[in-house]
């Protein structure tokens, strides 16, 4: 919901760092480091170290934004880099909630996390295949002047909202299950929004 408005601000914020790194670090290395930071955030959460987990989560998101900026500045953008980035994003978005549920496993928690993963799966199909169709119609990210590798049809839950929710998972552990359930419901709304958009624009 807020990604498009904040993307230029994020790019300007990371640009000075990217210029320092453009000849020193390959963008895919940054992507892999982001994945490692996300996995370590999950491990910290599993062990109940919420502040460390929060810091590693923010490191993951910072590196996840930085890799694309470095790629653009250095002229190293590639389909492989974009593909690796989204695969590791899905990995991190899966492993952190699962780890936080498993630190105090319960039937309620397992049901909620299963619901959320189901909504993630449906929403991923809703926007990834839609993005592929828009690329085929030459209405994709490049034609729209977007900085992402594929166009991201809007929804109530996008990257910015995910950062907020996952941060709250670490900051408010007693509310984790309720927050996770709310996230699942909002992701379901996002999938419906994309379905409605597709019905209006793909006919």
Secondary structure, 3 states (H helix, E strand, C coil): CCHHHHHHHHHHHHHHHHHHHCCCCCHHHHHHHHHHHHHHHHHHHHCCCHHHHHHHHHHHHHHHHHHHHHHHHHCCCCHHHHHHHHHHHHHHHHHHHHHHHHCCCCHHHHHHHHHHHHHHHHHHHHHHHHHHHHHHCCCCHHHHCCCCCCCCCCCCCCHHHHHHHHHHHHHCHHHHHHHHHHHHHHHHHHHHHHHHHHHHHCC
